């Protein structure tokens, strides 16, 4: 199933709409906290971490932040609050066209590989094979939505 940036942003919107109403300030003036049953809090943490893992590019600040929290923080209610900011930022970056989907990154990489292979074929004087390969790339590119 192909998913575009707008669909990713909408899925993050849905997740945030489920989480944000449960975030309340700490009564003692400390950090905000996710308020819910243990099961709901654990679910919110898992869903937030999974969304960042699923939609954030590998090695991105969003994913590194989620990984750090997963490894170093035990309090689900606090972690959920700490993941809301990165989720909001990720959503905004997808909406603003700042990020490509994983599928777009892979497609670009594969197409670059085919272009490189065609170049090698040309160097080896296999012009017909290079032309066939590049025409396949061109046909694929013409069908991919911008």
N, CA, C and O atoms as a GROMACS GRO file, in nm:
protein
  584
    1UNK      N    1   0.084  -0.118   0.000
    1UNK     CA    2   0.000   0.000   0.000
    1UNK      C    3   0.088   0.124   0.000
    1UNK      O    4   0.178   0.138   0.083
    2UNK      N    5   0.062   0.213  -0.093
    2UNK     CA    6   0.140   0.335  -0.103
    2UNK      C    7   0.080   0.440  -0.010
    2UNK      O    8  -0.041   0.461  -0.008
    3UNK      N    9   0.165   0.506   0.066
    3UNK     CA   10   0.121   0.609   0.159
    3UNK      C   11   0.203   0.734   0.132
    3UNK      O   12   0.326   0.728   0.122
    4UNK      N   13   0.134   0.848   0.121
    4UNK     CA   14   0.206   0.971   0.090
    4UNK      C   15   0.221   1.057   0.216
    4UNK      O   16   0.171   1.022   0.323
    5UNK      N   17   0.289   1.169   0.201
    5UNK     CA   18   0.319   1.256   0.314
    5UNK      C   19   0.193   1.307   0.383
    5UNK      O   20   0.190   1.317   0.506
    6UNK      N   21   0.090   1.340   0.306
    6UNK     CA   22  -0.035   1.389   0.366
    6UNK      C   23  -0.102   1.280   0.449
    6UNK      O   24  -0.159   1.309   0.555
    7UNK      N   25  -0.096   1.156   0.403
    7UNK     CA   26  -0.155   1.046   0.479
    7UNK      C   27  -0.077   1.020   0.608
    7UNK      O   28  -0.136   0.990   0.711
    8UNK      N   29   0.054   1.033   0.601
    8UNK     CA   30   0.134   1.017   0.723
    8UNK      C   31   0.098   1.126   0.822
    8UNK      O   32   0.078   1.098   0.940
    9UNK      N   33   0.090   1.249   0.775
    9UNK     CA   34   0.054   1.360   0.864
    9UNK      C   35  -0.084   1.338   0.926
    9UNK      O   36  -0.105   1.366   1.044
   10UNK      N   37  -0.177   1.287   0.847
   10UNK     CA   38  -0.312   1.261   0.899
   10UNK      C   39  -0.310   1.150   1.005
   10UNK      O   40  -0.382   1.158   1.104
   11UNK      N   41  -0.228   1.048   0.984
   11UNK     CA   42  -0.219   0.940   1.084
   11UNK      C   43  -0.158   0.991   1.213
   11UNK      O   44  -0.200   0.952   1.322
   12UNK      N   45  -0.058   1.079   1.202
   12UNK     CA   46   0.001   1.138   1.322
   12UNK      C   47  -0.102   1.227   1.391
   12UNK      O   48  -0.110   1.229   1.514
   13UNK      N   49  -0.181   1.302   1.313
   13UNK     CA   50  -0.289   1.383   1.370
   13UNK      C   51  -0.383   1.298   1.454
   13UNK      O   52  -0.418   1.336   1.566
   14UNK      N   53  -0.423   1.185   1.400
   14UNK     CA   54  -0.515   1.095   1.471
   14UNK      C   55  -0.454   1.048   1.602
   14UNK      O   56  -0.521   1.046   1.705
   15UNK      N   57  -0.328   1.010   1.598
   15UNK     CA   58  -0.260   0.964   1.719
   15UNK      C   59  -0.254   1.076   1.822
   15UNK      O   60  -0.286   1.055   1.939
   16UNK      N   61  -0.215   1.196   1.780
   16UNK     CA   62  -0.207   1.308   1.873
   16UNK      C   63  -0.344   1.344   1.930
   16UNK      O   64  -0.355   1.383   2.047
   17UNK      N   65  -0.447   1.331   1.849
   17UNK     CA   66  -0.583   1.359   1.898
   17UNK      C   67  -0.624   1.260   2.007
   17UNK      O   68  -0.703   1.294   2.094
   18UNK      N   69  -0.570   1.140   2.001
   18UNK     CA   70  -0.598   1.040   2.105
   18UNK      C   71  -0.517   1.066   2.232
   18UNK      O   72  -0.564   1.041   2.343
   19UNK      N   73  -0.395   1.117   2.216
   19UNK     CA   74  -0.303   1.132   2.329
   19UNK      C   75  -0.319   1.266   2.402
   19UNK      O   76  -0.327   1.269   2.524
   20UNK      N   77  -0.323   1.374   2.327
   20UNK     CA   78  -0.314   1.507   2.388
   20UNK      C   79  -0.422   1.540   2.491
   20UNK      O   80  -0.392   1.608   2.589
   21UNK      N   81  -0.546   1.494   2.475
   21UNK     CA   82  -0.646   1.527   2.578
   21UNK      C   83  -0.613   1.469   2.717
   21UNK      O   84  -0.669   1.514   2.817
   22UNK      N   85  -0.524   1.372   2.724
   22UNK     CA   86  -0.490   1.307   2.851
   22UNK      C   87  -0.366   1.367   2.917
   22UNK      O   88  -0.325   1.321   3.023
   23UNK      N   89  -0.307   1.468   2.855
   23UNK     CA   90  -0.187   1.530   2.912
   23UNK      C   91  -0.230   1.644   3.004
   23UNK      O   92  -0.304   1.734   2.964
   24UNK      N   93  -0.183   1.637   3.127
   24UNK     CA   94  -0.218   1.739   3.228
   24UNK      C   95  -0.091   1.786   3.297
   24UNK      O   96   0.007   1.713   3.306
   25UNK      N   97  -0.094   1.911   3.344
   25UNK     CA   98   0.022   1.959   3.420
   25UNK      C   99   0.032   1.885   3.554
   25UNK      O  100  -0.069   1.844   3.612
   26UNK      N  101   0.153   1.870   3.600
   26UNK     CA  102   0.175   1.810   3.731
   26UNK      C  103   0.123   1.906   3.837
   26UNK      O  104   0.150   2.026   3.830
   27UNK      N  105   0.052   1.856   3.934
   27UNK     CA  106  -0.008   1.940   4.037
   27UNK      C  107   0.096   2.006   4.127
   27UNK      O  108   0.067   2.106   4.192
   28UNK      N  109   0.215   1.950   4.132
   28UNK     CA  110   0.322   2.006   4.216
   28UNK      C  111   0.411   2.101   4.138
   28UNK      O  112   0.516   2.142   4.189
   29UNK      N  113   0.372   2.137   4.017
   29UNK     CA  114   0.451   2.230   3.938
   29UNK      C  115   0.562   2.165   3.858
   29UNK      O  116   0.646   2.235   3.801
   30UNK      N  117   0.564   2.034   3.852
   30UNK     CA  118   0.667   1.964   3.776
   30UNK      C  119   0.628   1.951   3.630
   30UNK      O  120   0.551   2.032   3.578
   31UNK      N  121   0.680   1.849   3.567
   31UNK     CA  122   0.654   1.824   3.425
   31UNK      C  123   0.509   1.782   3.401
   31UNK      O  124   0.442   1.730   3.490
   32UNK      N  125   0.464   1.807   3.279
   32UNK     CA  126   0.333   1.755   3.239
   32UNK      C  127   0.338   1.603   3.245
   32UNK      O  128   0.445   1.544   3.246
   33UNK      N  129   0.221   1.541   3.250
   33UNK     CA  130   0.213   1.396   3.267
   33UNK      C  131   0.094   1.344   3.189
   33UNK      O  132  -0.009   1.412   3.179
   34UNK      N  133   0.107   1.227   3.132
   34UNK     CA  134  -0.005   1.160   3.067
   34UNK      C  135  -0.088   1.094   3.175
   34UNK      O  136  -0.036   1.014   3.253
   35UNK      N  137  -0.217   1.126   3.181
   35UNK     CA  138  -0.305   1.070   3.284
   35UNK      C  139  -0.395   0.965   3.221
   35UNK      O  140  -0.473   0.994   3.130
   36UNK      N  141  -0.384   0.845   3.270
   36UNK     CA  142  -0.467   0.736   3.224
   36UNK      C  143  -0.435   0.611   3.304
   36UNK      O  144  -0.343   0.611   3.385
   37UNK      N  145  -0.511   0.507   3.280
   37UNK     CA  146  -0.481   0.380   3.346
   37UNK      C  147  -0.343   0.333   3.301
   37UNK      O  148  -0.290   0.381   3.201
   38UNK      N  149  -0.286   0.240   3.375
   38UNK     CA  150  -0.155   0.187   3.337
   38UNK      C  151  -0.158   0.130   3.196
   38UNK      O  152  -0.065   0.151   3.118
   39UNK      N  153  -0.265   0.058   3.163
   39UNK     CA  154  -0.275  -0.002   3.030
   39UNK      C  155  -0.286   0.105   2.922
   39UNK      O  156  -0.220   0.095   2.818
   40UNK      N  157  -0.367   0.208   2.946
   40UNK     CA  158  -0.381   0.315   2.846
   40UNK      C  159  -0.252   0.393   2.830
   40UNK      O  160  -0.216   0.433   2.719
   41UNK      N  161  -0.182   0.416   2.940
   41UNK     CA  162  -0.056   0.489   2.934
   41UNK      C  163   0.049   0.410   2.858
   41UNK      O  164   0.122   0.464   2.776
   42UNK      N  165   0.056   0.281   2.886
   42UNK     CA  166   0.151   0.195   2.815
   42UNK      C  167   0.117   0.190   2.666
   42UNK      O  168   0.207   0.194   2.582
   43UNK      N  169  -0.012   0.181   2.634
   43UNK     CA  170  -0.054   0.180   2.494
   43UNK      C  171  -0.015   0.311   2.425
   43UNK      O  172   0.035   0.309   2.312
   44UNK      N  173  -0.038   0.424   2.492
   44UNK     CA  174  -0.004   0.554   2.432
   44UNK      C  175   0.146   0.562   2.405
   44UNK      O  176   0.187   0.612   2.300
   45UNK      N  177   0.226   0.514   2.499
   45UNK     CA  178   0.372   0.516   2.478
   45UNK      C  179   0.410   0.430   2.359
   45UNK      O  180   0.488   0.474   2.274
   46UNK      N  181   0.356   0.310   2.351
   46UNK     CA  182   0.391   0.220   2.241
   46UNK      C  183   0.347   0.278   2.107
   46UNK      O  184   0.421   0.272   2.009
   47UNK      N  185   0.226   0.333   2.103
   47UNK     CA  186   0.177   0.390   1.976
   47UNK      C  187   0.262   0.508   1.933
   47UNK      O  188   0.292   0.523   1.814
   48UNK      N  189   0.301   0.594   2.027
   48UNK     CA  190   0.383   0.710   1.993
   48UNK      C  191   0.521   0.666   1.946
   48UNK      O  192   0.572   0.717   1.846
   49UNK      N  193   0.582   0.572   2.018
   49UNK     CA  194   0.714   0.524   1.977
   49UNK      C  195   0.707   0.453   1.842
   49UNK      O  196   0.795   0.471   1.758
   50UNK      N  197   0.603   0.374   1.822
   50UNK     CA  198   0.588   0.303   1.694
   50UNK      C  199   0.570   0.400   1.578
   50UNK      O  200   0.626   0.379   1.470
   51UNK      N  201   0.493   0.506   1.600
   51UNK     CA  202   0.472   0.605   1.494
   51UNK      C  203   0.604   0.672   1.456
   51UNK      O  204   0.633   0.691   1.338
   52UNK      N  205   0.683   0.707   1.556
   52UNK     CA  206   0.812   0.769   1.526
   52UNK      C  207   0.905   0.671   1.456
   52UNK      O  208   0.979   0.709   1.365
   53UNK      N  209   0.902   0.547   1.498
   53UNK     CA  210   0.986   0.446   1.433
   53UNK      C  211   0.940   0.420   1.290
   53UNK      O  212   1.021   0.401   1.199
   54UNK      N  213   0.808   0.419   1.270
   54UNK     CA  214   0.750   0.388   1.140
   54UNK      C  215   0.768   0.503   1.040
   54UNK      O  216   0.801   0.479   0.924
   55UNK      N  217   0.748   0.625   1.085
   55UNK     CA  218   0.742   0.737   0.990
   55UNK      C  219   0.866   0.826   0.989
   55UNK      O  220   0.887   0.899   0.892
   56UNK      N  221   0.948   0.821   1.092
   56UNK     CA  222   1.068   0.906   1.094
   56UNK      C  223   1.179   0.839   1.014
   56UNK      O  224   1.198   0.718   1.024
   57UNK      N  225   1.251   0.916   0.936
   57UNK     CA  226   1.362   0.858   0.859
   57UNK      C  227   1.468   0.798   0.952
   57UNK      O  228   1.491   0.850   1.061
   58UNK      N  229   1.531   0.691   0.909
   58UNK     CA  230   1.638   0.630   0.990
   58UNK      C  231   1.747   0.733   1.021
   58UNK      O  232   1.789   0.809   0.935
   59UNK      N  233   1.791   0.733   1.146
   59UNK     CA  234   1.897   0.824   1.188
   59UNK      C  235   1.852   0.966   1.214
   59UNK      O  236   1.934   1.050   1.251
   60UNK      N  237   1.724   0.996   1.194
   60UNK     CA  238   1.675   1.133   1.214
   60UNK      C  239   1.669   1.167   1.362
   60UNK      O  240   1.670   1.078   1.448
   61UNK      N  241   1.663   1.295   1.391
   61UNK     CA  242   1.655   1.340   1.529
   61UNK      C  243   1.528   1.288   1.595
   61UNK      O  244   1.528   1.260   1.715
   62UNK      N  245   1.420   1.274   1.519
   62UNK     CA  246   1.295   1.222   1.576
   62UNK      C  247   1.316   1.079   1.627
   62UNK      O  248   1.278   1.045   1.739
   63UNK      N  249   1.375   0.999   1.543
   63UNK     CA  250   1.394   0.858   1.578
   63UNK      C  251   1.498   0.842   1.689
   63UNK      O  252   1.481   0.760   1.778
   64UNK      N  253   1.606   0.921   1.684
   64UNK     CA  254   1.708   0.912   1.788
   64UNK      C  255   1.649   0.950   1.924
   64UNK      O  256   1.683   0.889   2.025
   65UNK      N  257   1.563   1.051   1.926
   65UNK     CA  258   1.499   1.093   2.052
   65UNK      C  259   1.411   0.980   2.107
   65UNK      O  260   1.416   0.951   2.226
   66UNK      N  261   1.331   0.919   2.021
   66UNK     CA  262   1.245   0.808   2.065
   66UNK      C  263   1.329   0.691   2.115
   66UNK      O  264   1.294   0.629   2.215
   67UNK      N  265   1.438   0.661   2.046
   67UNK     CA  266   1.525   0.550   2.089
   67UNK      C  267   1.590   0.579   2.223
   67UNK      O  268   1.601   0.490   2.308
   68UNK      N  269   1.633   0.704   2.243
   68UNK     CA  270   1.692   0.742   2.371
   68UNK      C  271   1.592   0.722   2.484
   68UNK      O  272   1.625   0.665   2.588
   69UNK      N  273   1.470   0.770   2.465
   69UNK     CA  274   1.368   0.755   2.568
   69UNK      C  275   1.337   0.608   2.594
   69UNK      O  276   1.319   0.567   2.709
   70UNK      N  277   1.330   0.529   2.488
   70UNK     CA  278   1.299   0.387   2.504
   70UNK      C  279   1.406   0.316   2.587
   70UNK      O  280   1.376   0.227   2.666
   71UNK      N  281   1.530   0.357   2.568
   71UNK     CA  282   1.640   0.292   2.638
   71UNK      C  283   1.663   0.345   2.779
   71UNK      O  284   1.715   0.272   2.864
   72UNK      N  285   1.626   0.470   2.806
   72UNK     CA  286   1.668   0.534   2.930
   72UNK      C  287   1.556   0.579   3.023
   72UNK      O  288   1.584   0.623   3.134
   73UNK      N  289   1.433   0.568   2.982
   73UNK     CA  290   1.324   0.619   3.067
   73UNK      C  291   1.220   0.511   3.092
   73UNK      O  292   1.175   0.443   2.999
   74UNK      N  293   1.184   0.495   3.218
   74UNK     CA  294   1.091   0.388   3.254
   74UNK      C  295   0.949   0.438   3.276
   74UNK      O  296   0.855   0.358   3.270
   75UNK      N  297   0.930   0.566   3.299
   75UNK     CA  298   0.798   0.618   3.336
   75UNK      C  299   0.715   0.649   3.212
   75UNK      O  300   0.734   0.752   3.147
   76UNK      N  301   0.623   0.560   3.181
   76UNK     CA  302   0.543   0.572   3.059
   76UNK      C  303   0.473   0.707   3.048
   76UNK      O  304   0.475   0.769   2.941
   77UNK      N  305   0.412   0.754   3.156
   77UNK     CA  306   0.337   0.879   3.152
   77UNK      C  307   0.422   0.998   3.114
   77UNK      O  308   0.377   1.088   3.043
   78UNK      N  309   0.546   1.000   3.160
   78UNK     CA  310   0.637   1.109   3.128
   78UNK      C  311   0.688   1.094   2.985
   78UNK      O  312   0.699   1.192   2.912
   79UNK      N  313   0.719   0.971   2.944
   79UNK     CA  314   0.771   0.946   2.810
   79UNK      C  315   0.669   0.985   2.704
   79UNK      O  316   0.706   1.043   2.602
   80UNK      N  317   0.542   0.955   2.726
   80UNK     CA  318   0.438   0.992   2.628
   80UNK      C  319   0.443   1.142   2.602
   80UNK      O  320   0.438   1.186   2.488
   81UNK      N  321   0.453   1.220   2.709
   81UNK     CA  322   0.458   1.366   2.694
   81UNK      C  323   0.582   1.407   2.615
   81UNK      O  324   0.576   1.498   2.532
   82UNK      N  325   0.695   1.341   2.641
   82UNK     CA  326   0.819   1.375   2.571
   82UNK      C  327   0.816   1.337   2.423
   82UNK      O  328   0.894   1.390   2.344
   83UNK      N  329   0.728   1.246   2.385
   83UNK     CA  330   0.718   1.206   2.244
   83UNK      C  331   0.621   1.292   2.165
   83UNK      O  332   0.622   1.289   2.042
   84UNK      N  333   0.536   1.370   2.233
   84UNK     CA  334   0.439   1.454   2.164
   84UNK      C  335   0.510   1.561   2.080
   84UNK      O  336   0.470   1.586   1.966
   85UNK      N  337   0.612   1.624   2.135
   85UNK     CA  338   0.684   1.727   2.060
   85UNK      C  339   0.745   1.675   1.931
   85UNK      O  340   0.724   1.734   1.825
   86UNK      N  341   0.820   1.565   1.936
   86UNK     CA  342   0.874   1.510   1.812
   86UNK      C  343   0.766   1.467   1.714
   86UNK      O  344   0.783   1.480   1.592
   87UNK      N  345   0.654   1.415   1.764
   87UNK     CA  346   0.544   1.378   1.674
   87UNK      C  347   0.487   1.502   1.605
   87UNK      O  348   0.459   1.500   1.485
   88UNK      N  349   0.469   1.610   1.680
   88UNK     CA  350   0.420   1.735   1.620
   88UNK      C  351   0.517   1.787   1.514
   88UNK      O  352   0.476   1.830   1.406
   89UNK      N  353   0.646   1.784   1.546
   89UNK     CA  354   0.747   1.832   1.452
   89UNK      C  355   0.753   1.746   1.327
   89UNK      O  356   0.764   1.798   1.216
   90UNK      N  357   0.745   1.615   1.345
   90UNK     CA  358   0.746   1.523   1.230
   90UNK      C  359   0.626   1.548   1.141
   90UNK      O  360   0.638   1.553   1.019
   91UNK      N  361   0.509   1.564   1.202
   91UNK     CA  362   0.388   1.594   1.126
   91UNK      C  363   0.403   1.723   1.047
   91UNK      O  364   0.370   1.728   0.928
   92UNK      N  365   0.454   1.827   1.111
   92UNK     CA  366   0.473   1.956   1.044
   92UNK      C  367   0.571   1.943   0.927
   92UNK      O  368   0.550   2.001   0.821
   93UNK      N  369   0.678   1.868   0.948
   93UNK     CA  370   0.777   1.853   0.841
   93UNK      C  371   0.720   1.775   0.722
   93UNK      O  372   0.751   1.807   0.607
   94UNK      N  373   0.637   1.675   0.747
   94UNK     CA  374   0.571   1.606   0.636
   94UNK      C  375   0.475   1.700   0.565
   94UNK      O  376   0.472   1.705   0.442
   95UNK      N  377   0.397   1.776   0.641
   95UNK     CA  378   0.300   1.869   0.580
   95UNK      C  379   0.370   1.976   0.497
   95UNK      O  380   0.320   2.017   0.392
   96UNK      N  381   0.486   2.021   0.544
   96UNK     CA  382   0.559   2.128   0.476
   96UNK      C  383   0.646   2.076   0.362
   96UNK      O  384   0.716   2.154   0.297
   97UNK      N  385   0.642   1.944   0.338
   97UNK     CA  386   0.722   1.886   0.230
   97UNK      C  387   0.869   1.874   0.262
   97UNK      O  388   0.951   1.862   0.171
   98UNK      N  389   0.904   1.879   0.390
   98UNK     CA  390   1.044   1.872   0.430
   98UNK      C  391   1.100   1.730   0.432
   98UNK      O  392   1.221   1.711   0.434
   99UNK      N  393   1.010   1.630   0.432
   99UNK     CA  394   1.054   1.490   0.440
   99UNK      C  395   0.996   1.411   0.325
   99UNK      O  396   0.886   1.439   0.277
  100UNK      N  397   1.069   1.313   0.284
  100UNK     CA  398   1.019   1.218   0.185
  100UNK      C  399   0.976   1.092   0.259
  100UNK      O  400   1.028   1.060   0.366
  101UNK      N  401   0.881   1.023   0.202
  101UNK     CA  402   0.842   0.895   0.260
  101UNK      C  403   0.954   0.795   0.234
  101UNK      O  404   1.037   0.815   0.145
  102UNK      N  405   0.957   0.689   0.311
  102UNK     CA  406   1.057   0.585   0.293
  102UNK      C  407   1.048   0.529   0.151
  102UNK      O  408   1.150   0.500   0.088
  103UNK      N  409   0.926   0.514   0.102
  103UNK     CA  410   0.908   0.461  -0.034
  103UNK      C  411   0.974   0.553  -0.136
  103UNK      O  412   1.038   0.505  -0.230
  104UNK      N  413   0.959   0.684  -0.119
  104UNK     CA  414   1.020   0.777  -0.213
  104UNK      C  415   1.173   0.768  -0.208
  104UNK      O  416   1.240   0.776  -0.312
  105UNK      N  417   1.228   0.753  -0.089
  105UNK     CA  418   1.373   0.741  -0.074
  105UNK      C  419   1.423   0.615  -0.143
  105UNK      O  420   1.523   0.619  -0.215
  106UNK      N  421   1.353   0.503  -0.121
  106UNK     CA  422   1.394   0.377  -0.183
  106UNK      C  423   1.382   0.385  -0.335
  106UNK      O  424   1.471   0.342  -0.407
  107UNK      N  425   1.270   0.442  -0.383
  107UNK     CA  426   1.253   0.455  -0.529
  107UNK      C  427   1.366   0.538  -0.589
  107UNK      O  428   1.420   0.501  -0.693
  108UNK      N  429   1.400   0.648  -0.525
  108UNK     CA  430   1.508   0.732  -0.576
  108UNK      C  431   1.640   0.657  -0.580
  108UNK      O  432   1.717   0.670  -0.676
  109UNK      N  433   1.666   0.580  -0.476
  109UNK     CA  434   1.790   0.504  -0.471
  109UNK      C  435   1.795   0.396  -0.580
  109UNK      O  436   1.898   0.378  -0.645
  110UNK      N  437   1.684   0.327  -0.599
  110UNK     CA  438   1.677   0.222  -0.701
  110UNK      C  439   1.694   0.282  -0.840
  110UNK      O  440   1.767   0.228  -0.923
  111UNK      N  441   1.626   0.394  -0.865
  111UNK     CA  442   1.638   0.459  -0.996
  111UNK      C  443   1.781   0.506  -1.021
  111UNK      O  444   1.831   0.496  -1.133
  112UNK      N  445   1.846   0.557  -0.918
  112UNK     CA  446   1.986   0.599  -0.933
  112UNK      C  447   2.074   0.479  -0.965
  112UNK      O  448   2.167   0.489  -1.046
  113UNK      N  449   2.045   0.365  -0.902
  113UNK     CA  450   2.122   0.242  -0.932
  113UNK      C  451   2.104   0.200  -1.077
  113UNK      O  452   2.201   0.162  -1.143
  114UNK      N  453   1.981   0.206  -1.128
  114UNK     CA  454   1.957   0.170  -1.268
  114UNK      C  455   2.028   0.266  -1.362
  114UNK      O  456   2.084   0.223  -1.464
  115UNK      N  457   2.026   0.394  -1.331
  115UNK     CA  458   2.096   0.491  -1.416
  115UNK      C  459   2.247   0.462  -1.416
  115UNK      O  460   2.313   0.473  -1.520
  116UNK      N  461   2.299   0.426  -1.300
  116UNK     CA  462   2.442   0.392  -1.292
  116UNK      C  463   2.473   0.266  -1.374
  116UNK      O  464   2.576   0.260  -1.441
  117UNK      N  465   2.384   0.166  -1.366
  117UNK     CA  466   2.405   0.044  -1.445
  117UNK      C  467   2.401   0.075  -1.595
  117UNK      O  468   2.479   0.020  -1.672
  118UNK      N  469   2.310   0.162  -1.636
  118UNK     CA  470   2.302   0.200  -1.777
  118UNK      C  471   2.429   0.270  -1.822
  118UNK      O  472   2.477   0.249  -1.933
  119UNK      N  473   2.483   0.353  -1.733
  119UNK     CA  474   2.609   0.421  -1.762
  119UNK      C  475   2.723   0.319  -1.785
  119UNK      O  476   2.803   0.334  -1.877
  120UNK      N  477   2.727   0.217  -1.701
  120UNK     CA  478   2.828   0.112  -1.716
  120UNK      C  479   2.809   0.037  -1.849
  120UNK      O  480   2.907   0.005  -1.917
  121UNK      N  481   2.685   0.011  -1.884
  121UNK     CA  482   2.658  -0.056  -2.011
  121UNK      C  483   2.706   0.029  -2.129
  121UNK      O  484   2.761  -0.023  -2.226
  122UNK      N  485   2.684   0.160  -2.120
  122UNK     CA  486   2.731   0.249  -2.226
  122UNK      C  487   2.884   0.246  -2.237
  122UNK      O  488   2.938   0.243  -2.347
  123UNK      N  489   2.951   0.249  -2.123
  123UNK     CA  490   3.097   0.244  -2.124
  123UNK      C  491   3.149   0.115  -2.188
  123UNK      O  492   3.255   0.112  -2.250
  124UNK      N  493   3.071   0.007  -2.171
  124UNK     CA  494   3.110  -0.122  -2.229
  124UNK      C  495   3.058  -0.138  -2.371
  124UNK      O  496   3.068  -0.245  -2.430
  125UNK      N  497   3.002  -0.030  -2.426
  125UNK     CA  498   2.952  -0.024  -2.564
  125UNK      C  499   2.829  -0.112  -2.586
  125UNK      O  500   2.807  -0.161  -2.697
  126UNK      N  501   2.748  -0.131  -2.482
  126UNK     CA  502   2.620  -0.200  -2.494
  126UNK      C  503   2.508  -0.095  -2.499
  126UNK      O  504   2.429  -0.082  -2.406
  127UNK      N  505   2.505  -0.021  -2.610
  127UNK     CA  506   2.414   0.093  -2.624
  127UNK      C  507   2.267   0.050  -2.621
  127UNK      O  508   2.184   0.116  -2.558
  128UNK      N  509   2.234  -0.058  -2.687
  128UNK     CA  510   2.093  -0.102  -2.690
  128UNK      C  511   2.044  -0.142  -2.551
  128UNK      O  512   1.932  -0.108  -2.512
  129UNK      N  513   2.128  -0.213  -2.477
  129UNK     CA  514   2.090  -0.254  -2.342
  129UNK      C  515   2.075  -0.132  -2.251
  129UNK      O  516   1.983  -0.126  -2.170
  130UNK      N  517   2.165  -0.035  -2.264
  130UNK     CA  518   2.158   0.087  -2.184
  130UNK      C  519   2.032   0.165  -2.217
  130UNK      O  520   1.965   0.217  -2.128
  131UNK      N  521   2.000   0.173  -2.346
  131UNK     CA  522   1.880   0.244  -2.389
  131UNK      C  523   1.754   0.175  -2.336
  131UNK      O  524   1.660   0.242  -2.292
  132UNK      N  525   1.751   0.043  -2.339
  132UNK     CA  526   1.636  -0.032  -2.288
  132UNK      C  527   1.619  -0.008  -2.138
  132UNK      O  528   1.508   0.012  -2.089
  133UNK      N  529   1.731  -0.010  -2.067
  133UNK     CA  530   1.724   0.010  -1.922
  133UNK      C  531   1.674   0.151  -1.890
  133UNK      O  532   1.587   0.166  -1.804
  134UNK      N  533   1.726   0.252  -1.957
  134UNK     CA  534   1.684   0.389  -1.931
  134UNK      C  535   1.540   0.415  -1.976
  134UNK      O  536   1.472   0.498  -1.916
  135UNK      N  537   1.494   0.346  -2.079
  135UNK     CA  538   1.354   0.365  -2.119
  135UNK      C  539   1.260   0.306  -2.013
  135UNK      O  540   1.151   0.358  -1.991
  136UNK      N  541   1.304   0.197  -1.948
  136UNK     CA  542   1.226   0.142  -1.837
  136UNK      C  543   1.221   0.238  -1.720
  136UNK      O  544   1.117   0.254  -1.656
  137UNK      N  545   1.334   0.301  -1.690
  137UNK     CA  546   1.339   0.401  -1.582
  137UNK      C  547   1.248   0.518  -1.617
  137UNK      O  548   1.173   0.567  -1.532
  138UNK      N  549   1.255   0.563  -1.741
  138UNK     CA  550   1.172   0.677  -1.785
  138UNK      C  551   1.025   0.642  -1.775
  138UNK      O  552   0.945   0.724  -1.730
  139UNK      N  553   0.987   0.522  -1.815
  139UNK     CA  554   0.846   0.480  -1.806
  139UNK      C  555   0.800   0.476  -1.661
  139UNK      O  556   0.688   0.516  -1.631
  140UNK      N  557   0.885   0.427  -1.572
  140UNK     CA  558   0.850   0.423  -1.430
  140UNK      C  559   0.832   0.563  -1.374
  140UNK      O  560   0.735   0.591  -1.304
  141UNK      N  561   0.929   0.652  -1.404
  141UNK     CA  562   0.923   0.788  -1.352
  141UNK      C  563   0.799   0.861  -1.401
  141UNK      O  564   0.741   0.940  -1.327
  142UNK      N  565   0.758   0.835  -1.525
  142UNK     CA  566   0.640   0.905  -1.578
  142UNK      C  567   0.512   0.859  -1.510
  142UNK      O  568   0.412   0.931  -1.515
  143UNK      N  569   0.511   0.742  -1.445
  143UNK     CA  570   0.392   0.693  -1.375
  143UNK      C  571   0.388   0.728  -1.227
  143UNK      O  572   0.284   0.715  -1.163
  144UNK      N  573   0.501   0.772  -1.172
  144UNK     CA  574   0.508   0.803  -1.028
  144UNK      C  575   0.452   0.942  -1.006
  144UNK      O  576   0.494   1.037  -1.073
  145UNK      N  577   0.357   0.956  -0.913
  145UNK     CA  578   0.304   1.091  -0.885
  145UNK      C  579   0.412   1.180  -0.826
  145UNK      O  580   0.499   1.134  -0.753
  146UNK      N  581   0.406   1.306  -0.859
  146UNK     CA  582   0.507   1.403  -0.810
  146UNK      C  583   0.494   1.429  -0.663
  146UNK      O  584   0.571   1.507  -0.608
   0.00000   0.00000   0.00000
